[in-house]
Amino acid sequence: MKKLFVQADLSGWLSPDEERLLNLYRDSCQEDRSQFLYRITRRRFAPYFAESFDKERDAADPSYLHEELEQQLRTICPRDLLGEFLGEEPHCWELWATAWGSVAPVILGAAEQDGWRADELYNAAIRLWDMLGDGPHCRKPMKFKRKDALAFIEAWREAALELAFSHRDD
């Protein structure tokens, strides 16, 4: 079944290659769109954490520089948006590991999955808050809400994209 999207007439604005890529993206399933954006953005982001980024090795090995990418994304994370307790180390690391495992596909992937990813993050925050037993949740309620989780993902992605695309080599 072909997906139907409202499409603006962009003829004259895009090259034929850009139009083909846009149509290919629109016709792809959600998972393929996210993976496509992740690969492009990851490759664009790579020179900021790897001085000698090897495109051939990256194409052959999907785990190439993965840990370095994760570390770089963690350094630009807006942890203050998580709040006083959840934004502190080691709690934020546990929160991301529980919610997503790897942060790179979430932050560098498609935004159309952000609602679902925010739910995962919020549910992980509740589990972490409850798991701590005698922790801060016994003294006061958790102030982190679902809408805060979504705002956090959006802010983190914006920081990553700004870094990746601000200094284009045109």
RASUL-V757861 format. One record per residue. N is the residue number from 1. RES is the residue in one letter. NEAR is the number of other C-alpha atoms within 12 Angstrom. Layout:
BEGIN
N & RES & NEAR
N & RES & NEAR
END
This chain:
BEGIN
1 & M & 6
2 & K & 10
3 & K & 14
4 & L & 10
5 & F & 11
6 & V & 7
7 & Q & 12
8 & A & 11
9 & D & 9
10 & L & 14
11 & S & 13
12 & G & 10
13 & W & 11
14 & L & 15
15 & S & 12
16 & P & 13
17 & D & 12
18 & E & 15
19 & E & 19
20 & R & 15
21 & L & 17
22 & L & 21
23 & N & 20
24 & L & 18
25 & Y & 22
26 & R & 22
27 & D & 18
28 & S & 20
29 & C & 18
30 & Q & 20
31 & E & 20
32 & D & 19
33 & R & 26
34 & S & 27
35 & Q & 25
36 & F & 24
37 & L & 29
38 & Y & 29
39 & R & 27
40 & I & 23
41 & T & 30
42 & R & 43
43 & R & 31
44 & R & 28
45 & F & 36
46 & A & 35
47 & P & 24
48 & Y & 28
49 & F & 26
50 & A & 22
51 & E & 11
52 & S & 13
53 & F & 22
54 & D & 16
55 & K & 20
56 & E & 12
57 & R & 14
58 & D & 21
59 & A & 16
60 & A & 10
61 & D & 12
62 & P & 19
63 & S & 17
64 & Y & 21
65 & L & 28
66 & H & 25
67 & E & 18
68 & E & 24
69 & L & 33
70 & E & 30
71 & Q & 20
72 & Q & 27
73 & L & 36
74 & R & 27
75 & T & 19
76 & I & 24
77 & C & 29
78 & P & 26
79 & R & 30
80 & D & 21
81 & L & 25
82 & L & 35
83 & G & 21
84 & E & 16
85 & F & 26
86 & L & 37
87 & G & 25
88 & E & 18
89 & E & 18
90 & P & 14
91 & H & 26
92 & C & 31
93 & W & 29
94 & E & 25
95 & L & 33
96 & W & 38
97 & A & 22
98 & T & 22
99 & A & 26
100 & W & 27
101 & G & 18
102 & S & 26
103 & V & 36
104 & A & 38
105 & P & 32
106 & V & 40
107 & I & 42
108 & L & 41
109 & G & 33
110 & A & 31
111 & A & 28
112 & E & 22
113 & Q & 25
114 & D & 32
115 & G & 22
116 & W & 21
117 & R & 33
118 & A & 32
119 & D & 25
120 & E & 27
121 & L & 38
122 & Y & 34
123 & N & 23
124 & A & 30
125 & A & 37
126 & I & 26
127 & R & 22
128 & L & 30
129 & W & 28
130 & D & 17
131 & M & 17
132 & L & 17
133 & G & 12
134 & D & 12
135 & G & 17
136 & P & 18
137 & H & 21
138 & C & 13
139 & R & 10
140 & K & 12
141 & P & 14
142 & M & 24
143 & K & 22
144 & F & 31
145 & K & 24
146 & R & 25
147 & K & 21
148 & D & 27
149 & A & 37
150 & L & 29
151 & A & 27
152 & F & 34
153 & I & 42
154 & E & 29
155 & A & 25
156 & W & 33
157 & R & 34
158 & E & 24
159 & A & 25
160 & A & 36
161 & L & 30
162 & E & 19
163 & L & 24
164 & A & 26
165 & F & 22
166 & S & 15
167 & H & 13
168 & R & 13
169 & D & 8
170 & D & 5
END
